[in-house]
Amino acid sequence: MKKSLLALLTVAALHQVQAQAPKWPDITQQHKPWTRWWWEGSAVNEQDLTRLLTQYQQAGLGGMEITTIYGVKGAEKQFIDFLSPQWADRLTYTLREAKRLGLGIDMAQASGWPFGGPWVTPDDACKYVVCQTYTVPGGGQLAEPVRYVQKPIMRAVGQPMDLKQMAQPVAKNPDLQLHAFDQVRFERPLPLQALMAYGANGKVLDLTSKVGADGQLNWTAPTGSAWTLYAVFEGWHGKQVERAGPGGEGDVVDHFSKQATEDYLKPFDAAFKEKDISYLRAFFNDSYEVDDAQGEANWTPRMFQEFEKRRGYDLRQHLPALFSQEADNDQHRRVLSDFRETVSELLLENYTQTWHDWAKTHNALIRNQAHGSPANILDLYAATDIPETEGEDLLRIKFASSAAHVAGKPLTSAETATWENDHFLSKLSDVKKAVDRMLLGGVNHIFYHGTNYSPQAAAWPGWMFYAAVHFNPNNSFWPDFGQLNRYAAHCQSFLQAGQAANDVLVYLPIYDAYQRPGKVLLQHFDGIEHGFKGMPVGATGEELLKRGYGFDFISDKQLLGVKTAGRALQTGGTTYQTILVPAAHTMPEATLAQLLHLAHEGATVVFQGQLPTDVNGLHDLKKRRKAFQKQLKTLKLQAASGGGQRATLGKGTVLVGTDVDQLLTAVGVRRETMVDQGLEFVRRRHATGHYYFVTNWGEKAVAGWVPLHTAAQTAALYNPMTEQLGLAAVRNATPNGAEVYVQLAPGESCILETSTNALTGPTYAYPRPTGPAQPLAGPWQVRFTAGGPTLPASQRLSQLTSWTDFGGEAGRQFSGTAAYTATFAAPAAAADGWLLDLGRVGESASVQLNGEPLGTLLGPVYQVFIPKAKLRISNTLTVNVSNGMANRIIGMDQAGQQYRIFYNTNFPAKLKENRGPNGLFTTAGWQPQPSGLLGPVTLTPVSNQAP
């Protein structure tokens, strides 16, 4: 398998050379969705590995990401320690089988998350800082010792343990799966990092060397005013690896230390020595998540040295400013900003880049979830081969895809459908909506969350993970899961091609965020809500989405690499029309200089609300402020005709104003007005035009002319769910755009491929009703074909209703598939075909007519077109309906059957109303979910008419 990014880009480039006739791209392993694959307790065997990989391949998955986590109770004898020789053998066996089956393999580089394990020594474990102050009168001495004893903490997901009985470090204790420690701090004196004395006259003394081993300070304060002493101690944060499996339990690594990162990676080299892991595509990090424990991991042993090297001054001289709680203290904000910037750089260089360089030695990529980190996550993502995000908020998703677009990364991945609903309730239509959300945010490499390895011998529902949704063969929606995967693969075959086609670069005002005081030293950046909440950039991003502007975020570091090509901006990954600075107050002088340089060279730079007013940080403040103001004075702003202010600078322009829509219109950026019709889109550029992914998640169908604001002479239309394709109806084609006719039911999506050249081929069939809907009343023969716990008896229905109503107790508890069969005469009305509408379905359906498949319907609308040629005088319609797992689980809970059999996090509920007395998930308050073909089923005559 080729793993270089050059190879991936070459594939994308080849895709741009399209045939003249519309044609689905060939589906590759990379186009298909992948899934996180949990190895609980690493209790895997070769026979079940082959069986499961085969099932995954047959369901249309493209690959797996192995994540080893906590074990299953009762399977202890099968546990395999993470990175042990036996574990490495299971990995290499999996790689061989995956290669044979055409599946890709990534692996998480920890058992659980974040990075950590039993080999992480106290020196390499994550740290925190404690600051303690003392007051010494002039001419006096400090009587008490300079000493800080760490307070004990013992937090366990499983059984707690008496700290006094615990061995140190934590990994040396027995029964770690039983305890599932989350954070442990032992009571111990902390090492002193610095003791600094601050006098009233601004004088600062370093007293660190005057503190004895017993903590006594050998120093007499000079006469006069009192002195304030700041003592800085380094503590052991105690964060443990979350959800760790056997052999993976232990301390989380110090992400700010290069030595700690290198030490962390050495056991992987040892485990893989003389093992063939060449087929492994990428190593994965499942988010930062160090500071969800008590306190922060906000320190590293070399912090003082690193700070001075990077910021140009000694942090010890400014400890009162760093640890101040005065929000209006300018010096505090500046030192705090410098501290946070230093942490950001350490996380980028000492962890992310060090890890990336190590992966290269194994000819592998890295996939990284940077969100939640105390850093500029755009820079962390840009240093990652495959940036990965999660969640549902588009602005959050766009942080990862923005970095990929700006840096020229071909793939953005996403942990998808983590908690769509509570356990066993998520439908495939819910998952499709989650997939669409990711694609709209610029993601083009879906990873489901996720799939459990479960041995064949395990009783139903098998081994499961604590988060929904459960994408495994035991799930009763599995027969229709392949349709969702084929849909996602079709979408991604286009969205992995070409280049992102966004017009606007949105500057991320990280220094405004860095300098905001708070209760903690570090800011954790995770989309807008975490780190930028309340700042103008959030409202600006939402407005751009609402108005239909394509945009990407860009960091200061990335901005310094941008070049101009006439009026366009080139980032190395793609091109943009303008850069928008959303009401930033503070930025480095180098950033302002670059913005003005780009304008001078021909670009248009837009400042929303105001020009920046000040530089960040404390070092050389007067000098840098003077240079900053000098740059601003080069702008001769005058009133602009359309509102706001304008300044000509060299070949380009600077605009300042409050109305973003007005400003971008002045630049010539055109919004996609399809959003006014309730549609959402993402757009990519190819050799002769654009690809649009368009969705309708509104409550009403859209059938009409949709304007596209890119040059298009012709357009091909693809339905990635039904696989219908053809040349779309186009009108009013101009060099600036065209209108394309689109029909989208609620929850439906399409791909538009526009071209400035003439495409040839069959036209897209637009079915339009030519008469009223006619009921297909039945009777219906219902036969239960697969599932359990038992198959209900067959039934003959004169009226459709849930099988939980007509199937007796077996029907109420049944999760699986039933075949509904009815016969009907060919309708008499003249039509090109008939629209079959199943009405309500619980929950997905595959449809056959006279033994031939018509399609698989996932919802929320369940309609399929029947061509006239497929109808006979007498017709047999078969609808195979699969429901979810909920009803069978309800029966198990009622009978007291145990399926919550897991160590560590043992099946919690997402919603509090679904928590039982023991705090675990329960269905005790549930009623059976409506299941089966619920109808009414209708046939509507349609003709394929050009708009």
KEBA-477014 format. One record per residue (C-alpha): x, y, z. Coordinates in pm, whole numbers, padded with zeros to 5 digits, always signed. Each point is the difference from the previous one (the first is absolute). Layout:
BEGIN
XYZ ...
! end
This chain:
BEGIN
+00000+00000+00000 +00133+00345-00090 -00001+00221+00303 +00167+00323-00113 -00208+00312-00029 +00143+00049-00348 -00159-00326-00103 -00334+00106+00149 +00015+00330-00184 +00086-00179-00323 -00316-00208+00034 -00199+00317+00050 +00160+00161-00303 -00075-00299-00220 -00364+00020+00108 -00024+00347-00151 +00029-00140-00350 -00365-00086-00052 -00163-00178-00288 -00241+00216-00199 -00298-00210+00106 -00101-00002+00368 +00141-00305+00171 +00036-00111+00361 +00365-00004+00106 +00135-00344+00080 -00030-00062+00375 +00332-00044+00178 +00088-00114+00348 +00058+00363+00094 -00338+00115-00132 -00188-00241+00222 -00077+00092+00361 +00229-00151+00263 -00081-00079+00361 +00163+00005+00340 +00051-00362+00101 +00010-00061+00372 +00201-00295+00123 -00133-00044+00353 +00272-00143+00218 +00179-00078-00329 -00172-00337+00044 +00012-00074-00372 +00065-00327-00180 +00089-00071-00358 -00319-00187-00092 -00229+00281+00115 +00226+00267-00145 -00034-00156-00345 -00375-00054+00039 -00062+00360+00106 +00229+00159-00255 -00184-00193-00270 -00336+00126+00128 +00127+00356+00010 +00130-00025-00354 -00329-00145-00124 -00190+00286+00164 +00200+00254-00201 +00239+00135+00262 +00335+00117-00128 +00215-00051+00305 +00034-00025+00374 +00177+00198+00267 +00108-00235+00278 -00049+00151+00345 +00072-00228+00293 -00209+00076+00306 -00125-00148+00326 -00107-00362+00020 -00317-00204+00037 -00082-00170+00328 +00029-00376-00034 +00254+00019-00282 +00304+00066+00222 +00181-00317-00111 -00003+00132-00358 +00142+00344+00087 +00318+00092-00184 +00227+00272+00132 +00034+00300-00229 +00328-00007-00200 +00094-00347+00130 +00147-00247-00254 -00337-00175-00021 -00175+00333-00060 +00249+00088-00275 -00068-00340-00160 -00374+00070+00000 +00067+00336-00161 +00216-00144-00277 -00256-00276-00061 -00269+00267-00033 +00214+00197-00244 +00049-00307-00220 -00370-00086-00001 -00102+00361-00062 +00236+00021-00295 -00146-00321-00143 -00351+00141+00034 +00087+00346-00129 -00063+00174+00333 +00220+00276+00141 +00131+00000+00358 +00091+00286+00233 +00074-00040+00371 -00041+00221+00302 +00339+00054+00161 -00123-00052+00353 -00228-00247+00167 -00277+00249+00057 +00085+00370+00006 +00192+00233+00034 +00352-00128-00066 +00130-00175+00311 +00069-00339+00150 +00195-00199+00258 +00335+00091-00155 -00057+00375+00061 +00235+00082+00290 -00066+00274+00257 +00253+00216-00186 -00197-00037-00324 -00351+00022+00149 -00217+00311-00038 +00066+00277+00253 -00176+00296+00158 +00121+00317+00170 -00071+00127+00351 +00073+00356+00102 +00019+00086+00369 +00069+00350+00137 +00163+00122+00320 +00052+00348+00146 +00328+00093+00171 +00035+00338+00174 +00299+00220-00071 +00297-00121+00203 -00183-00322+00088 +00023-00369-00088 -00250-00262-00110 -00074-00223+00297 -00202-00272-00170 +00160-00241-00246 -00042+00052-00374 -00188-00319-00049 -00310-00132-00169 -00142-00346+00061 -00215-00130-00284 -00356-00074+00104 -00099-00364-00063 -00258-00082-00266 -00145-00337-00089 -00263-00005-00274 -00103-00333-00144 -00268-00093-00250 -00008-00350+00154 +00066-00107+00356 +00186+00263+00205 +00312-00095+00190 +00159+00125+00321 +00281+00230-00109 +00208-00105+00298 -00006-00358-00129 +00090+00089-00357 +00340-00060-00156 +00175+00279-00188 -00022+00058-00291 -00363-00092-00064 +00083-00252-00272 +00165-00228+00260 -00330-00072+00174 -00195-00323-00064 -00351-00026-00148 +00027+00320-00199 -00296-00094-00219 -00214-00036+00310 +00095+00342+00135 +00020+00197-00325 +00185+00292+00157 -00070+00340-00152 +00231+00219+00211 +00233-00077+00287 +00221+00238+00196 +00204-00127+00289 +00064+00219+00301 +00357+00115-00040 +00209+00320+00019 +00038+00165-00339 +00333+00109-00145 +00062+00373+00007 +00051+00156-00344 +00065+00358+00104 -00025+00236+00296 -00009+00363-00104 -00020+00308+00225 -00174+00317-00122 +00066+00331+00171 -00208+00316+00005 +00252+00181-00217 -00034-00253-00284 +00315-00186+00096 -00010-00379-00052 +00229-00249+00172 +00051-00368-00082 +00010-00185+00335 -00029-00354-00136 +00358-00097+00090 -00049+00126+00356 -00263-00263+00085 +00144-00299+00187 -00102-00362-00034 -00226+00045+00303 -00179+00291-00169 +00150+00265+00226 +00086+00327-00172 +00342+00140+00092 -00070+00366-00085 -00058+00323+00184 -00211+00255-00181 +00155+00342-00060 -00129+00266+00234 -00290+00211-00111 -00328-00114-00149 -00127-00355+00017 +00086-00254-00269 -00238-00243-00167 +00142-00344-00075 -00138-00221-00276 +00086-00368+00023 -00065-00215-00308 -00031-00377+00053 -00032-00273-00261 -00266-00262+00066 -00094-00335-00148 -00337+00048-00164 -00093-00364+00045 -00222-00031-00307 -00029-00366-00104 -00072-00140-00344 -00377-00009-00047 -00173-00325-00097 +00334-00180-00003 +00022-00370-00073 +00230-00254+00164 +00360+00106-00034 -00095+00356-00092 -00085+00141+00343 +00223+00272+00139 +00088+00368+00008 -00074+00237-00287 +00312+00135-00166 +00126+00361+00028 -00107+00129-00341 +00221+00309+00035 +00326-00195+00031 +00186-00127-00306 +00194-00248+00213 -00321-00135+00152 -00153-00045-00347 +00309-00178-00131 +00009-00225+00306 -00368-00077-00044 +00055-00120-00357 +00293-00232+00075 -00213-00298+00118 -00178+00006-00336 +00333-00033-00178 +00082-00295+00224 -00340-00164-00055 +00022+00035-00378 +00362-00113-00028 +00022-00288-00248 -00376+00029-00061 -00139+00089-00341 -00232+00296+00057 +00061+00150-00344 -00370-00023-00088 -00098+00221+00294 -00110+00333-00149 -00005+00236+00298 +00038+00041+00375 -00284+00179+00177 -00045+00229+00301 -00348+00011+00149 -00003+00363+00120 +00191+00182+00274 -00234-00044+00302 +00268+00042+00266 -00173+00279+00188 -00338-00163+00056 +00139-00111+00337 +00034+00210+00317 +00230+00290-00074 +00205+00059-00314 +00306-00158-00152 +00150+00343-00059 +00372-00041+00064 +00312-00175-00122 +00345-00019+00164 +00163+00226-00261 -00273+00263+00000 +00218+00286+00122 +00274-00074-00255 -00243-00050-00287 -00191+00315+00087 +00310+00219+00000 +00128-00151-00324 -00331+00061-00177 -00132+00321+00157 +00328+00179+00062 -00030+00066+00374 +00023-00184+00330 -00344-00110+00120 +00131-00018+00356 +00027+00379-00005 -00377+00023-00053 -00160-00268+00216 -00241+00250+00164 -00128+00088-00345 -00042-00363-00105 -00185-00108+00311 -00201+00320+00046 -00380-00023+00005 -00051+00364-00098 -00189-00003-00330 +00077+00367-00076 +00373-00039+00054 +00166+00060-00339 +00329-00160+00103 -00185-00310+00123 -00176-00036-00334 +00325+00035-00191 +00197-00249+00210 -00294-00239-00005 -00014+00028-00380 +00373-00071-00022 -00037-00302+00229 -00284-00143-00206 +00185+00062-00324 +00302-00185+00140 -00215-00297+00097 -00151+00001-00350 +00344-00013-00159 +00118-00276+00233 -00303-00211-00082 +00057+00055-00371 +00375-00061-00009 +00073-00236+00288 -00303-00221-00041 -00174+00027-00339 +00305+00052-00223 +00213-00243+00201 -00269-00266-00031 -00039+00074-00371 +00374-00036-00062 +00003-00328+00192 -00289-00139-00209 +00201+00067-00314 +00263-00247+00124 -00272-00265-00034 -00115+00136-00339 -00330+00096+00159 -00224+00305+00024 -00155+00153+00312 -00368+00072+00057 -00054+00246+00280 -00293+00143+00192 +00150+00332+00105 -00319+00156+00134 -00009+00059+00372 +00370+00077+00009 +00140+00309+00176 +00145+00116-00331 -00082+00158-00332 -00159-00316-00136 +00023+00125-00359 +00378-00037+00027 -00027-00344+00163 -00234-00116-00275 +00229+00142-00268 +00289-00207+00137 -00217-00313-00027 -00030-00217-00310 -00371-00065+00055 -00167+00254+00231 -00298-00152+00182 -00296+00169+00165 -00324-00104+00170 -00331+00153+00106 -00290+00160-00184 +00075+00373-00002 +00116+00107-00347 +00239+00265+00128 +00167-00258+00224 +00027-00245-00290 +00148+00270-00222 +00304+00046+00223 +00136-00336-00117 -00107+00034-00363 +00129+00360-00016 +00348-00108+00101 -00014-00281-00257 -00112+00235-00276 +00250+00274+00080 +00292-00242+00037 -00095-00220-00296 -00087-00314+00195 -00216-00221-00225 -00202-00154+00283 -00194+00125+00301 -00141-00278+00214 -00271+00005+00263 -00114-00212+00292 -00361-00028-00111 -00327-00090+00175 +00150-00032+00348 -00320+00068+00194 -00281+00056-00250 -00254-00113+00257 +00011-00221+00303 +00092-00364-00041 -00195-00206-00255 -00215+00290-00119 +00203+00143-00288 -00139-00074-00345 +00206-00015-00317 -00172+00322-00107 +00140+00164+00315 +00344-00121-00096 -00042+00127-00356 -00082+00343+00142 +00319-00014+00209 +00201-00105-00306 -00148+00284-00204 +00087+00247+00276 +00362-00106-00014 +00013+00022-00378 -00151+00350+00011 +00278+00100+00241 +00269-00102-00247 +00060-00354+00128 +00063-00259-00271 +00116-00305+00197 -00269-00134+00234 +00083-00217+00302 -00302-00147+00177 +00009-00008+00379 +00005-00291-00003 +00024-00376-00025 +00081-00253+00270 +00197-00315-00055 -00238-00262+00137 +00077-00374-00009 -00247-00235-00158 -00044-00176+00334 -00126+00317+00173 -00375+00002+00061 -00207+00272-00169 +00041+00300+00002 +00370-00086+00025 +00281+00220+00125 -00082+00369-00018 +00153+00339+00069 -00143+00254+00242 -00090+00253-00271 -00268-00044-00262 -00034-00072-00298 +00083-00373-00025 +00121-00066-00354 +00045-00376+00025 -00158-00311-00157 -00209-00063+00313 -00192+00320-00066 -00327-00078-00174 +00054+00290-00243 +00310-00179-00137 -00179-00141-00312 -00059+00358-00121 +00325+00147+00132 +00173-00068-00331 -00233+00244-00174 +00113+00280+00228 +00362-00094-00063 -00050+00002-00376 -00163+00341+00028 +00291+00137+00202 +00251-00152-00242 -00169+00165-00298 +00003+00338+00175 +00363-00032+00106 +00110-00110-00347 -00079+00356-00109 +00097+00180+00320 +00347-00157+00006 +00061+00130-00352 +00110+00343-00110 +00061+00282+00245 -00215+00181+00253 -00167+00297-00169 -00059+00246+00282 +00035+00371-00073 +00075+00153+00341 +00281-00052+00249 -00117+00091+00350 +00283+00104+00229 -00019-00173+00337 +00064+00266+00270 +00185-00235+00231 +00182+00276+00188 -00327+00159+00104 -00088-00340+00146 +00344-00057+00155 -00020+00321+00201 -00346-00056+00149 +00035-00059+00376 -00183-00286+00162 +00000-00240+00290 +00266-00216-00164 +00334+00060-00165 -00076-00181-00324 -00265+00052-00264 -00124-00317-00169 -00103+00056-00358 -00281-00208-00144 -00189+00183-00268 -00151+00335+00092 -00177-00099+00321 +00320-00094+00179 +00266+00268-00023 -00172+00263-00214 -00345+00017+00159 -00143+00352-00006 +00261+00125-00246 -00109+00156-00333 +00157-00283-00203 -00280-00235+00108 -00282+00226-00116 +00191+00073-00319 +00040-00370-00076 -00369-00066+00060 -00094+00291-00225 +00225-00126-00279 -00162-00344+00022 -00350+00146+00006 +00067+00222-00301 +00163-00275-00208 +00365+00110-00007 +00268-00266-00030 +00281+00066+00247 +00288-00151+00193 +00172+00112+00319 +00370+00087-00010 +00257+00047+00278 +00278+00256+00035 +00260-00266-00076 -00183-00113-00312 -00064+00358-00110 +00373+00074-00014 +00029-00255-00282 -00276+00147-00219 +00099+00149-00337 -00184+00204-00259 -00073-00088-00361 -00149+00318-00137 -00302+00064+00222 -00017-00361+00122 +00154-00141+00315 +00194-00325-00019 +00054-00204+00316 +00181-00301-00142 -00316-00205+00023 -00241+00206-00210 -00094+00357-00093 -00233+00258+00154 -00141+00336-00101 +00048+00192+00323 +00088-00016+00368 -00240+00120+00268 +00120+00113+00343 -00299-00018+00238 +00035+00291+00245 +00340-00102+00134 +00146+00234+00261 +00341-00160+00045 +00241-00166-00240 +00378-00029-00050 +00163+00271-00204 +00119-00270-00244 -00364-00095-00067 -00103+00358-00068 +00305+00046-00222 -00095-00307-00201 -00360+00112-00041 +00111+00338-00130 +00266-00161-00219 -00265-00223-00161 -00214+00306-00067 +00298+00183-00145 +00059-00291-00238 -00357+00005-00132 -00228-00170+00254 -00303+00147+00173 +00015-00025+00380 -00322+00055+00191 -00009+00115+00363 -00336-00051+00165 -00096+00265+00254 +00340+00156+00052 +00369-00012-00068 +00207-00183+00262 +00114+00232+00277 +00296-00161+00172 +00269-00266+00000 -00005-00308+00217 +00240-00094+00276 +00240+00187+00228 +00351-00022-00147 +00131+00323-00161 -00349+00140+00029 +00079+00365-00076 +00210-00084-00302 -00253-00240-00145 -00292+00235+00066 +00180+00277-00182 +00063-00223-00301 -00362-00117+00009 -00142+00352+00003 +00238+00101-00279 -00145-00275-00218 -00355+00110+00074 +00082+00356-00096 +00080-00114-00354 -00374-00054-00046 -00175+00312-00130 -00359-00102+00060 -00279+00186-00176 -00374-00048-00013 -00097-00271-00248 -00294+00043-00233 -00173-00317+00121 +00057+00076+00366 +00293-00047+00232 +00350+00123-00080 +00250-00080-00271 +00374+00051-00043 +00207-00070-00308 +00331-00164+00086 +00235-00073-00288 -00182-00226-00245 -00271-00098+00248 -00261+00123+00242 -00084+00006+00370 -00365+00020+00100 -00136+00076+00347 -00368-00028+00093 -00258-00171+00215 -00225-00171-00258 +00178-00317-00114 -00246-00059-00284 +00060+00351-00128 +00376-00032+00032 +00021-00330-00182 -00229+00125-00275 +00239+00293-00047 +00286-00248-00039 -00195-00191-00264 -00059-00312+00210 -00331-00159-00099 -00203-00195+00250 -00188-00318-00091 -00362+00111+00023 -00130-00358+00007 +00017+00034+00380 -00302+00231-00025 -00195-00304-00125 +00095-00200+00310 +00281-00192-00170 +00352-00050+00134 +00310-00061-00206 +00372-00053-00016 +00197+00070-00316 +00321-00125-00159 +00184+00106-00313 +00108-00237-00278 +00176+00053-00333 -00300+00132-00194 -00249+00097+00266 -00127-00083+00347 -00148-00278+00207 -00288+00099+00227 -00127-00225+00277 -00353+00126+00074 -00236-00115+00275 -00356+00073+00100 -00049-00057+00372 -00300+00229+00017 -00352-00124+00062 -00122+00065-00356 +00101-00138-00336 +00193+00230-00235 -00087-00017-00368 +00116+00297-00204 +00277+00197-00157 +00307+00028+00222 +00249+00276-00084 +00370-00084-00005 +00244+00287+00025 +00291-00156-00186 +00056-00015-00374 -00195-00289-00152 -00109-00079-00354 -00135-00344+00084 -00050-00209+00312 -00035-00368+00082 -00225-00102+00287 +00068-00306+00216 -00222-00149+00269 +00249-00185+00226 -00274-00200+00173 -00197-00126-00301 +00296+00015-00243 -00212+00185-00255 +00208+00233-00217 -00025+00208-00313 +00036+00345-00146 -00188+00252+00209 -00235+00259-00138 +00194+00330-00018 -00117+00349-00086 +00139+00352+00002 +00359-00124-00033 +00246+00291+00008 +00370+00035+00080 -00108+00080+00357 -00238-00287+00064 -00307-00195-00101 -00323-00141+00136 -00041-00376+00038 -00328-00177+00058 +00008-00213+00315 -00254-00227+00170 +00084-00093+00359 -00232-00157+00254 +00064+00073+00371 +00321-00178+00098 +00108-00047-00362 +00332+00104-00153 +00155+00034-00343 +00330+00069-00172 +00020+00264-00272 +00298-00011-00235 +00021+00322-00195 +00221+00057-00299 +00099+00290-00222 +00010-00257-00281 -00294-00174-00160 -00084-00333+00158 -00181-00265-00199 -00218-00291+00100 -00352-00084+00113 -00202+00267+00178 -00094-00033+00363 -00353-00131+00049 -00215+00238+00204 -00317-00187+00101 -00310+00214+00046 -00340-00117+00125 -00267-00025-00268 -00280-00120+00224 -00100-00064+00359 +00162-00259+00224 -00171-00338-00006 +00001-00220+00312 +00164-00339-00013 -00219-00151+00265 +00113-00361+00003 -00072-00239+00160 +00357-00049+00117 +00167-00326+00085 +00259+00055+00272 +00279-00252+00059 +00276+00056+00256 +00329-00103-00157 +00288+00087+00234 +00053+00128+00351 -00109-00091+00346 -00034-00098+00273 -00256-00212-00188 -00167+00042-00337 -00364+00103+00039 -00260-00202-00190 -00086+00102-00354 -00305+00220-00039 -00249+00115-00264 -00085+00368+00044 -00290+00185-00149 +00126+00320+00157 +00361+00099+00066 +00107+00053+00358 +00311-00048+00212 +00103-00361+00051 +00019+00082+00369 -00383+00021-00019 -00077-00315-00195 +00292-00231+00081 -00084-00080+00360 +00276-00008+00261 +00248-00128-00261 -00079+00301-00219 +00038+00248+00285 +00349-00130+00076 +00111-00062-00358 +00292+00178-00160 +00075-00110-00353 -00150-00018-00347 -00342-00085-00133 -00109-00043-00363 -00328+00169-00098 -00151-00131-00323 -00300+00123-00197 -00125-00046-00353 -00157+00270-00215 -00114+00046-00355 +00183+00240-00226 -00158+00344+00038 -00208+00110-00296 +00110+00365-00022 +00244+00103-00271 +00335+00085+00154 +00375-00043-00046 +00005-00172+00334 -00132+00001+00351 +00130+00147+00322 -00030-00260+00274 -00033+00168+00339 +00016-00231+00302 -00128+00264+00240 +00142-00059+00347 +00261-00271+00050 +00157-00129+00318 +00286+00034-00090 +00160-00089-00338 -00123-00194-00301 +00127-00178-00309 -00253-00027-00280 -00043-00266-00268 -00247-00011-00286 -00059-00333-00168 +00322-00129+00151 +00216+00291-00123 +00147+00252+00246 -00129+00356-00027 +00206+00155+00278 +00071+00026+00370 -00172+00285+00182 +00144+00146+00320 -00237+00292+00056 -00120+00244+00111 -00195-00022-00330 -00057-00351-00135 -00063+00035-00372 +00128-00185-00305 -00074+00036-00371 -00143-00299-00192 +00061+00029-00376 -00301-00090-00212 +00200-00277-00170 +00039-00188+00329 -00374-00037+00054 -00191-00312-00102 -00371-00071-00018 +00029-00146+00351 +00285+00111+00226 +00153-00125+00321 +00143+00264+00231 +00229-00109+00283 +00120+00245+00262 +00262-00129+00244 -00014+00221+00308 +00263+00004+00276 -00051+00172+00331 +00254+00098+00265 +00135-00187+00302 -00217+00176+00258 -00293-00242+00027 +00218-00304+00061 +00198+00190+00262 -00324+00105+00172 -00089-00368+00027 +00341-00083+00143 -00030+00273+00262 -00347-00120+00096 +00130-00356+00037 +00308+00110+00196 +00238-00129-00269 +00339+00162+00039 +00177+00162-00292 +00179+00278+00194 +00311-00211+00057 +00284+00242-00049 +00286+00131+00211 +00075+00370+00030 -00294+00192-00147 -00273-00261+00019 -00270+00117-00237 -00110+00343+00118 -00307+00178-00136 +00024+00319-00200 -00331+00129+00138 -00058+00013+00374 -00353-00139-00035 +00156-00324-00128 +00216-00056+00309 -00100-00269+00245 +00060-00006+00378 +00355-00124-00061 +00069+00294-00232 +00023-00222-00307 -00208+00002-00315 -00343-00162+00025 -00309-00028-00218 -00227-00052+00301 -00216+00299-00090 -00023-00074-00372 -00288-00122-00211 +00072-00213-00309 +00109+00209-00296 -00234-00003-00304 +00138-00257-00239 -00064-00124-00351 -00192+00136-00295 -00244+00253+00146 -00127+00164-00319 -00213+00117-00157 +00155-00139-00318 -00091+00187-00316 +00077+00006-00372 +00006+00335-00180 +00018+00023-00382 +00290+00213-00117 +00143+00110-00330 +00361+00090-00065 -00034+00356-00121 +00260+00260-00069 -00052+00305+00224 
! end
